[in-house]
Amino acid sequence: MSTVLLEKHDGYAIVTLNRPQSMNALSRELRRDFVAAFTACTEDPDIRVVILTGNGKAFCAGFDLKELGSSAADNSAEEADNIVARAMAAFDGPIIGAINGHCITGGFEMALACDILIASESARFADTHARVGMLPGWGLSQKLPRLIGLSRAREIAFTGAPVFAQQAYEWGLVNHVVADADLLPRAAKMAQDICCCVPAVLSEYQVLIKDGYSMSLEKALLWEENRAIQWAKQASASAIEERRQGVLAKGRSERD
């Protein structure tokens, strides 16, 4: 059985890490299967959103330390190559992380590579890089402080102590905490809502947020204005009206 499952729906896909007996630890085989699954999503124009989750009681426990510690393992520097992060970055649509349990170290970094995080009540986050003698290389040390602040990020990094779902929500690490059974339905509903957006605008909005976040506010505001003007020049009145009617129809359908 594949270590990563790919399930395609109308407009979105679910990528599931599938080594439940090993807490979905990132073996070499799983990393290869993961890249293949995300590449398939990237190359499929009908897939506009990806939901990333884990099978069993863990989202991902990080690298397979048993494999890394074996004599047959490759050089650690090679193991740290961020092919997983690159595969996720190559997908130009939103990635929803449905965090279903333990989300540790490398798994934590995978979660931070998602655009939106929804956690089950069983979710817990931990960074054990310092405990196992490694440094993060997939963005954890840079993304986490920007998300929850320097002091909290230091606490997580230096102690290795778990952050449980409700605390993760209070710290701004996750958007929602839901019952375990509601996790995938909630993520699927969000994916379906996102799929209602205009595809080209959704991709452009991704660029606006991601690239603008690294700029100063003054520069980002000017950059956003220029991009909006260029976009407006190619938008026809008929297309805008057609989309407006679509939004109204969706609103009526949801009220009914």
C-alpha positions in Angstrom: 0.0 0.0 0.0 1.2 3.5 -0.9 2.6 5.5 2.0 0.7 8.5 0.6 -2.9 8.4 -0.6 -4.3 10.8 -3.2 -8.0 11.3 -3.5 -9.4 13.7 -6.0 -12.8 15.4 -5.7 -14.5 18.2 -7.7 -11.9 21.0 -7.6 -9.9 19.7 -4.7 -7.7 16.8 -3.6 -7.0 15.1 -0.3 -3.4 14.0 0.3 -3.1 11.6 3.2 0.1 10.5 4.8 -0.4 6.8 5.2 2.1 5.2 7.6 -0.2 5.1 10.7 1.8 2.4 12.4 4.8 4.7 12.4 2.8 7.9 13.2 3.3 8.9 9.5 7.0 9.4 10.0 8.8 10.8 7.0 10.6 7.8 5.6 12.5 8.1 2.3 9.7 6.1 0.6 7.0 8.4 2.0 8.8 11.5 0.9 9.1 10.2 -2.6 5.4 9.3 -2.6 4.5 12.6 -1.2 6.3 14.5 -3.9 4.6 12.3 -6.6 1.2 13.0 -5.1 1.7 16.8 -4.9 3.2 16.8 -8.4 0.1 15.1 -9.6 -2.0 17.8 -8.0 0.2 20.6 -9.5 -0.1 19.1 -13.0 -3.9 18.7 -12.8 -5.6 22.0 -13.8 -8.8 20.8 -12.2 -7.3 20.6 -8.7 -7.4 24.1 -7.2 -7.1 23.2 -3.4 -5.3 20.5 -1.6 -6.2 19.2 1.9 -3.2 17.6 3.7 -3.8 15.2 6.5 -2.6 12.0 8.2 -4.0 8.6 8.6 -4.4 7.3 12.2 -3.6 9.1 15.4 -0.9 11.3 14.0 -0.6 14.0 11.3 3.1 13.4 11.1 5.8 12.6 13.7 8.6 14.1 11.6 11.5 12.2 10.1 11.8 8.5 10.6 14.5 8.5 13.3 14.9 4.7 13.2 15.7 4.9 9.5 18.0 7.9 10.0 19.8 6.1 12.8 20.4 2.9 10.9 23.7 2.1 9.2 21.8 1.9 5.9 20.6 5.5 6.0 22.1 8.1 3.7 24.0 11.1 4.8 21.9 13.3 7.1 22.5 16.4 4.9 20.9 14.6 2.0 18.0 13.5 4.2 17.4 17.1 5.2 16.9 18.2 1.5 13.6 20.0 1.5 12.0 18.2 -1.5 8.7 18.0 0.5 8.6 21.8 1.0 9.4 22.4 -2.6 6.7 20.1 -3.8 4.2 22.0 -1.6 5.5 25.4 -2.8 5.1 24.3 -6.4 1.3 23.9 -6.0 -0.1 27.4 -6.7 -3.4 26.9 -5.0 -4.2 27.0 -1.2 -3.2 24.1 0.9 -5.4 23.3 3.9 -3.7 21.4 6.7 -6.1 19.2 8.5 -4.1 18.4 11.6 -5.5 15.2 13.1 -3.1 14.3 15.9 0.6 14.5 16.7 2.3 17.1 14.5 6.0 17.0 15.4 9.2 18.6 14.1 9.3 17.8 10.4 5.5 17.3 10.5 5.3 20.7 12.2 7.3 22.2 9.3 4.9 20.6 6.8 2.0 22.1 8.7 3.6 25.5 8.5 3.9 25.1 4.7 0.1 25.0 4.5 -1.9 28.2 4.0 -4.6 27.4 6.5 -4.6 25.1 9.5 -7.6 23.4 11.0 -6.9 21.2 14.1 -8.8 18.4 15.6 -9.2 18.4 19.4 -6.6 15.6 19.4 -4.0 17.7 17.7 -0.7 18.7 19.4 2.3 20.4 18.0 5.9 20.0 19.1 9.4 21.0 17.8 12.0 18.5 19.0 14.8 19.6 16.6 17.0 20.7 19.5 16.3 17.5 21.5 17.4 15.2 18.6 20.4 17.4 17.6 19.2 18.8 14.3 18.3 22.2 13.0 15.1 22.9 11.1 15.6 23.4 7.4 12.0 23.6 6.0 11.1 27.0 7.4 10.0 26.4 11.0 12.5 28.8 12.6 11.5 31.6 10.3 7.7 31.0 9.8 6.7 30.2 13.4 8.0 33.5 15.0 6.2 35.5 12.3 3.0 33.6 13.0 2.9 33.5 16.8 5.6 35.9 17.9 9.3 35.5 18.9 8.8 34.6 22.6 6.3 31.9 22.0 8.3 30.5 19.1 11.4 30.3 21.3 9.4 28.5 24.0 8.3 25.9 21.5 11.8 25.5 20.0 13.8 25.5 23.2 11.6 23.2 25.4 10.2 20.7 22.9 7.1 20.7 25.0 3.8 20.0 23.2 1.3 22.8 22.3 -2.2 21.3 22.4 -5.0 22.3 20.1 -6.8 24.9 22.1 -3.5 26.6 23.0 -2.5 26.5 19.4 -5.8 28.3 18.5 -5.3 30.9 21.3 -1.7 31.6 20.0 -2.9 32.0 16.4 -1.2 28.9 15.1 -4.4 27.3 13.8 -7.6 28.9 12.4 -10.1 26.5 14.0 -10.3 23.6 16.4 -13.0 21.0 15.7 -14.1 17.6 17.0 -12.0 14.8 15.6 -14.9 13.4 13.5 -15.6 16.9 12.0 -12.0 17.6 10.9 -12.2 16.4 7.3 -15.8 17.5 6.7 -14.8 21.0 7.9 -11.7 21.0 5.7 -13.7 19.8 2.7 -16.4 22.5 3.2 -13.6 25.1 3.2 -12.1 23.6 0.1 -15.4 23.8 -1.7 -15.9 27.4 -0.6 -12.4 28.2 -2.0 -13.3 26.5 -5.3 -16.1 29.0 -5.8 -13.5 31.7 -6.4 -12.4 32.7 -9.8 -9.3 30.5 -10.5 -7.0 33.1 -11.9 -7.9 35.6 -9.2 -7.3 32.9 -6.5 -3.8 32.3 -7.8 -3.0 36.0 -8.1 -4.3 36.5 -4.5 -1.9 33.8 -3.3 1.0 35.8 -4.8 -0.3 39.1 -3.3 -0.4 37.7 0.2 2.8 35.6 0.1 5.1 38.1 -1.6 3.6 41.2 0.0 4.1 39.8 3.5 7.8 40.0 3.1 7.8 43.6 2.1 7.4 46.8 4.2 3.8 47.9 4.5 4.5 51.0 2.4 6.0 49.1 -0.5 3.4 46.3 -0.3 0.5 48.7 -0.5 2.0 50.3 -3.6 2.7 46.9 -5.1 -0.8 45.7 -4.4 -2.3 48.9 -6.0 -0.2 48.4 -9.2 -1.2 44.8 -9.5 -4.9 45.6 -9.0 -4.7 48.3 -11.7 -3.1 45.9 -14.2 -5.7 43.2 -13.3 -8.6 45.7 -13.7 -7.5 46.6 -17.2 -8.2 43.1 -18.4 -11.5 42.6 -16.6 -14.6 43.1 -18.8 -17.9 44.4 -17.5 -19.7 41.4 -18.8 -17.4 39.0 -16.9 -17.8 41.0 -13.7 -21.6 40.9 -14.0 -21.6 37.2 -14.7 -19.5 36.5 -11.6 -21.7 38.9 -9.5 -24.8 36.9 -10.6 -23.0 33.7 -9.6 -22.2 35.0 -6.2 -25.9 36.1 -5.7 -27.1 32.7 -6.8 -24.8 30.9 -4.4 -26.0 33.1 -1.6 -29.6 32.3 -2.3 -28.8 28.6 -2.5 -27.1 28.7 0.9 -30.0 30.5 2.5 -32.4 28.0 1.1 
